[in-house]
Amino acid sequence: MEVSFPQQGFNLPWLERDVFESLGRVHPKFATPHVSLLVQGIWSAVLVLSGSFDTISDYVIFAAWLFYMLGAFGIFILRKKMPDAPRKFKMWGYPYTPAIFVVFSFLFLVNTIVSDTENAMMGLMLILSGLPFYFYIRYRNKKQEGTVKDNEENISN
């Protein structure tokens, strides 16, 4: 099972270094990312066995719209924090277009919570289930950065 949504490139070096490095290993004989294929297969089996496709898509759609709304809201935050930053493109109708999108996305999410509370909460739980993993990696990286700085100081002394 594969579910696709519009993709936008982003750069998270800590994520690439810690998580995706092992998932990106290429099989020496078949030249395929065998670890990531195995992980995706296991995760897909778990999702398929947990309910119908309609239910699973409800979880994913709710989560996707939450992040669409947050992404559009991020435009306002970035324009406030970095007003003089060069813009590669202009947002047509700014600030009205993203504001309307954020409002209607929020209303859609509220409607989903009211009308389909169980699936909306499951979507939120899927998102929140990644937080312990995130905080663990963040803690480990800070610990490693501290060790690297200590080593650099010892070398320079």
Buried (B, 14 or more C-beta within 10 A) or exposed (E): EEEEEEEEEEEEEEEEEBEEEEBEEEEEEEEEBBBBEEEBEEEBEEBEEEBEEEBBBBBBBBBBBBEBBEBBBEBBEEBEEEEEEEEEEEEEEEEEEBBEBBEEBBEBBEEBBEEBEEBBEBBBEBBEEEEEEEEEBEEEBEEEEEEEEEEEEEEEE
